[in-house]
Amino acid sequence: MRLAGAAFPFVASFESIPFGGLVFFIGMSLFTRNPNLSRFVRFNIQQALLLDIALIVPGLFGPLTKTFPVELQILGTNFIFYAWVLVVGYALFSNAQGKAPDQVPLLSDAASMQIGPF
């Protein structure tokens, strides 16, 4: 609880900036193009950004899912959540071992293409 209290001023100031999330997202995307930063860090940042984009896509279909039964909606929501948890868990485990988490289908390939070979 103390950590949340300590982070509150930063979160409040971040949320007070109009389009702060978009500015942060674009800034991090441009940050991955910095060749002075290690490839390992650039790859992880880019993969996190792509995972964020991948989580936006299901939300676009939110109004369409209202036509399905509630059980199917719950199943889809749970699937997205568990997939996210597995990807983040895999990335944390790989980073703790000092390896790049480059085995996530689609996301890892796209992140590698975005940051380049160096």
Rosetta constraint file for C-alpha pairs under 8 A:
AtomPair CA 1 CA 5 HARMONIC 6.29 0.50
AtomPair CA 2 CA 6 HARMONIC 6.07 0.50
AtomPair CA 3 CA 7 HARMONIC 6.18 0.50
AtomPair CA 4 CA 8 HARMONIC 6.15 0.50
AtomPair CA 7 CA 11 HARMONIC 6.26 0.50
AtomPair CA 8 CA 12 HARMONIC 5.92 0.50
AtomPair CA 9 CA 13 HARMONIC 6.09 0.50
AtomPair CA 10 CA 14 HARMONIC 6.07 0.50
AtomPair CA 11 CA 15 HARMONIC 6.10 0.50
AtomPair CA 12 CA 16 HARMONIC 6.14 0.50
AtomPair CA 13 CA 17 HARMONIC 6.74 0.50
AtomPair CA 14 CA 20 HARMONIC 6.23 0.50
AtomPair CA 14 CA 21 HARMONIC 7.90 0.50
AtomPair CA 15 CA 20 HARMONIC 6.58 0.50
AtomPair CA 15 CA 21 HARMONIC 7.90 0.50
AtomPair CA 16 CA 20 HARMONIC 7.72 0.50
AtomPair CA 19 CA 23 HARMONIC 6.24 0.50
AtomPair CA 20 CA 24 HARMONIC 6.04 0.50
AtomPair CA 21 CA 25 HARMONIC 6.03 0.50
AtomPair CA 22 CA 26 HARMONIC 6.15 0.50
AtomPair CA 23 CA 27 HARMONIC 5.97 0.50
AtomPair CA 24 CA 28 HARMONIC 6.08 0.50
AtomPair CA 25 CA 29 HARMONIC 6.18 0.50
AtomPair CA 25 CA 49 HARMONIC 7.36 0.50
AtomPair CA 26 CA 30 HARMONIC 6.18 0.50
AtomPair CA 27 CA 31 HARMONIC 6.01 0.50
AtomPair CA 28 CA 32 HARMONIC 6.45 0.50
AtomPair CA 28 CA 45 HARMONIC 7.28 0.50
AtomPair CA 29 CA 33 HARMONIC 7.34 0.50
AtomPair CA 29 CA 45 HARMONIC 7.86 0.50
AtomPair CA 29 CA 46 HARMONIC 6.79 0.50
AtomPair CA 29 CA 49 HARMONIC 7.35 0.50
AtomPair CA 30 CA 34 HARMONIC 7.46 0.50
AtomPair CA 31 CA 42 HARMONIC 7.78 0.50
AtomPair CA 32 CA 37 HARMONIC 7.81 0.50
AtomPair CA 32 CA 42 HARMONIC 4.79 0.50
AtomPair CA 32 CA 43 HARMONIC 7.55 0.50
AtomPair CA 32 CA 45 HARMONIC 6.78 0.50
AtomPair CA 32 CA 46 HARMONIC 6.52 0.50
AtomPair CA 32 CA 115 HARMONIC 6.51 0.50
AtomPair CA 33 CA 42 HARMONIC 7.57 0.50
AtomPair CA 33 CA 115 HARMONIC 6.30 0.50
AtomPair CA 35 CA 39 HARMONIC 7.85 0.50
AtomPair CA 35 CA 118 HARMONIC 7.47 0.50
AtomPair CA 37 CA 41 HARMONIC 6.90 0.50
AtomPair CA 37 CA 42 HARMONIC 6.72 0.50
AtomPair CA 38 CA 42 HARMONIC 6.37 0.50
AtomPair CA 39 CA 43 HARMONIC 5.88 0.50
AtomPair CA 39 CA 115 HARMONIC 7.74 0.50
AtomPair CA 39 CA 118 HARMONIC 6.59 0.50
AtomPair CA 40 CA 44 HARMONIC 6.35 0.50
AtomPair CA 40 CA 100 HARMONIC 6.32 0.50
AtomPair CA 41 CA 45 HARMONIC 6.21 0.50
AtomPair CA 42 CA 46 HARMONIC 6.09 0.50
AtomPair CA 42 CA 115 HARMONIC 6.80 0.50
AtomPair CA 43 CA 47 HARMONIC 6.03 0.50
AtomPair CA 43 CA 100 HARMONIC 7.68 0.50
AtomPair CA 43 CA 111 HARMONIC 6.09 0.50
AtomPair CA 43 CA 112 HARMONIC 6.61 0.50
AtomPair CA 43 CA 115 HARMONIC 6.65 0.50
AtomPair CA 44 CA 48 HARMONIC 6.12 0.50
AtomPair CA 44 CA 100 HARMONIC 7.56 0.50
AtomPair CA 44 CA 101 HARMONIC 7.69 0.50
AtomPair CA 45 CA 49 HARMONIC 6.26 0.50
AtomPair CA 46 CA 50 HARMONIC 6.20 0.50
AtomPair CA 46 CA 111 HARMONIC 5.43 0.50
AtomPair CA 46 CA 114 HARMONIC 7.45 0.50
AtomPair CA 46 CA 115 HARMONIC 7.48 0.50
AtomPair CA 47 CA 51 HARMONIC 6.10 0.50
AtomPair CA 47 CA 107 HARMONIC 6.23 0.50
AtomPair CA 47 CA 108 HARMONIC 6.43 0.50
AtomPair CA 47 CA 110 HARMONIC 7.91 0.50
AtomPair CA 47 CA 111 HARMONIC 5.27 0.50
AtomPair CA 48 CA 52 HARMONIC 6.23 0.50
AtomPair CA 49 CA 53 HARMONIC 6.41 0.50
AtomPair CA 50 CA 54 HARMONIC 6.10 0.50
AtomPair CA 50 CA 107 HARMONIC 6.45 0.50
AtomPair CA 50 CA 110 HARMONIC 7.95 0.50
AtomPair CA 50 CA 111 HARMONIC 7.28 0.50
AtomPair CA 51 CA 55 HARMONIC 6.23 0.50
AtomPair CA 51 CA 107 HARMONIC 7.01 0.50
AtomPair CA 52 CA 56 HARMONIC 6.56 0.50
AtomPair CA 53 CA 57 HARMONIC 6.76 0.50
AtomPair CA 54 CA 58 HARMONIC 7.66 0.50
AtomPair CA 55 CA 59 HARMONIC 7.29 0.50
AtomPair CA 55 CA 80 HARMONIC 7.93 0.50
AtomPair CA 56 CA 60 HARMONIC 6.78 0.50
AtomPair CA 57 CA 61 HARMONIC 7.28 0.50
AtomPair CA 58 CA 62 HARMONIC 6.84 0.50
AtomPair CA 61 CA 65 HARMONIC 6.48 0.50
AtomPair CA 62 CA 66 HARMONIC 7.10 0.50
AtomPair CA 64 CA 68 HARMONIC 7.99 0.50
AtomPair CA 65 CA 73 HARMONIC 6.51 0.50
AtomPair CA 66 CA 70 HARMONIC 7.92 0.50
AtomPair CA 66 CA 73 HARMONIC 7.71 0.50
AtomPair CA 68 CA 72 HARMONIC 6.39 0.50
AtomPair CA 68 CA 73 HARMONIC 6.61 0.50
AtomPair CA 69 CA 73 HARMONIC 6.49 0.50
AtomPair CA 70 CA 74 HARMONIC 6.18 0.50
AtomPair CA 71 CA 75 HARMONIC 6.18 0.50
AtomPair CA 72 CA 76 HARMONIC 6.19 0.50
AtomPair CA 73 CA 77 HARMONIC 6.19 0.50
AtomPair CA 74 CA 78 HARMONIC 6.03 0.50
AtomPair CA 75 CA 79 HARMONIC 6.11 0.50
AtomPair CA 76 CA 80 HARMONIC 6.34 0.50
AtomPair CA 77 CA 81 HARMONIC 6.28 0.50
AtomPair CA 78 CA 82 HARMONIC 6.05 0.50
AtomPair CA 79 CA 83 HARMONIC 6.01 0.50
AtomPair CA 80 CA 84 HARMONIC 6.17 0.50
AtomPair CA 81 CA 85 HARMONIC 6.23 0.50
AtomPair CA 82 CA 86 HARMONIC 6.11 0.50
AtomPair CA 83 CA 87 HARMONIC 6.22 0.50
AtomPair CA 84 CA 88 HARMONIC 6.16 0.50
AtomPair CA 85 CA 89 HARMONIC 5.89 0.50
AtomPair CA 86 CA 90 HARMONIC 5.95 0.50
AtomPair CA 87 CA 91 HARMONIC 6.13 0.50
AtomPair CA 87 CA 104 HARMONIC 7.08 0.50
AtomPair CA 88 CA 92 HARMONIC 6.12 0.50
AtomPair CA 89 CA 93 HARMONIC 6.09 0.50
AtomPair CA 90 CA 94 HARMONIC 6.02 0.50
AtomPair CA 90 CA 101 HARMONIC 6.94 0.50
AtomPair CA 91 CA 95 HARMONIC 5.99 0.50
AtomPair CA 91 CA 100 HARMONIC 7.74 0.50
AtomPair CA 91 CA 101 HARMONIC 5.11 0.50
AtomPair CA 92 CA 96 HARMONIC 6.06 0.50
AtomPair CA 93 CA 97 HARMONIC 6.44 0.50
AtomPair CA 94 CA 98 HARMONIC 6.35 0.50
AtomPair CA 94 CA 99 HARMONIC 5.17 0.50
AtomPair CA 94 CA 100 HARMONIC 6.12 0.50
AtomPair CA 94 CA 101 HARMONIC 5.38 0.50
AtomPair CA 95 CA 99 HARMONIC 5.45 0.50
AtomPair CA 95 CA 100 HARMONIC 6.16 0.50
AtomPair CA 95 CA 101 HARMONIC 6.83 0.50
AtomPair CA 101 CA 108 HARMONIC 7.48 0.50
AtomPair CA 102 CA 108 HARMONIC 4.98 0.50
AtomPair CA 102 CA 109 HARMONIC 7.51 0.50
AtomPair CA 103 CA 108 HARMONIC 6.28 0.50
AtomPair CA 104 CA 108 HARMONIC 5.28 0.50
AtomPair CA 105 CA 109 HARMONIC 7.18 0.50
AtomPair CA 106 CA 110 HARMONIC 6.10 0.50
AtomPair CA 107 CA 111 HARMONIC 6.04 0.50
AtomPair CA 108 CA 112 HARMONIC 6.10 0.50
AtomPair CA 109 CA 113 HARMONIC 6.24 0.50
AtomPair CA 110 CA 114 HARMONIC 6.18 0.50
AtomPair CA 111 CA 115 HARMONIC 6.36 0.50
AtomPair CA 112 CA 116 HARMONIC 6.01 0.50
AtomPair CA 112 CA 117 HARMONIC 7.32 0.50
AtomPair CA 113 CA 117 HARMONIC 7.73 0.50
